Amino acid sequence: MKINKQCPEFPHFGATYPDARCINGFLWDLDKCNEHGLYGGGEVPCPFCNEDEYKEWLGYSDADERGKLMIDNYIALLNQKYNR
């Protein structure tokens, strides 16, 4: 039986603390919530479980080799920092 690992919460929407949560492969802003739940986000792909779309969101296919390396290194750093 495969158990899916929850993606980590991490700083993404401009905060220095974890302010992003993955829901169904897209990031939601934890600072945009009310008594009904989260209302901000859902447009940015998750770098952990939706990596290819996240890379495209960052402009990977249009980037030069240096830009692609920077994106790859950023994702590797996220994975290392959050034990993914």
N, C-alpha and C positions, 0 to 999 in steps of 0.2 A: 504494500500500500504506500503510495507516494503522498507525503505530507508537504503541502505548499508552505514555504517560508514567507511570512509577512515581510514586505519591504519596510526598511527602516524609515522613521521620520527623520528629516534632516533640514537644515536651513536652505531655503531656496527662494522664497518670495521677499528677500531683502532683510530678513531678521538675522540676528546673530545666534539665535536659538532654533531648535527644530520647529519649523512652521509649515512643513509640507507633509502630507500623508497620501500614499498611493491608494486609490480606489479603482479597481478594474483597469489597471495599467496607466492611469493618468493621475497627476498631482492635484491635490486640493489644498487650499490655503487654510490652515488651522486658525488663523486670526480672523477669518471671515465666517463667523458662525453666530447663530442665535438659538433661541429655544426650539427651533424647528430643525436645526442641524447646520451643516456646512452649506454656504451659498456662493462661495467664490472659488473658482478654479475649474479643473476638469478638462482644460485645453492642452496642457503641457504633458507630453508623454513621460512616464517614469523611467529614469536612467537605469534602474535595477531590473525590472521585469519587462520593459518595453524599450530596450536599449537602441535598437535600430531606428525606431521612430524618434527617440530622443536625439540621436545623432543627427537625423535629418532636420529636426526642429532647430538644432544649433547651426545648421547650414553645412553639414558634412559634404554633401555631394557638390556644392559650389566652392568649397574651400580648396586652397592650394595645399601642397604637401605639408607645409609647416602648420597650416590651420588644422588639417586632419590629424596631425601628430598631437597638437594641443588638445583637441577634442578627445582623442584616444587616451591621452595621459590624464585628462580630467576625470574621465569615466573610470579609469584604472585606480586613480586616487580615491574616488568615492567608494569603489568596491573594497579597496584595502581598508579605508577608514571605518567602514560599516560592516566589515567581515562578511562580504558577499562572495 
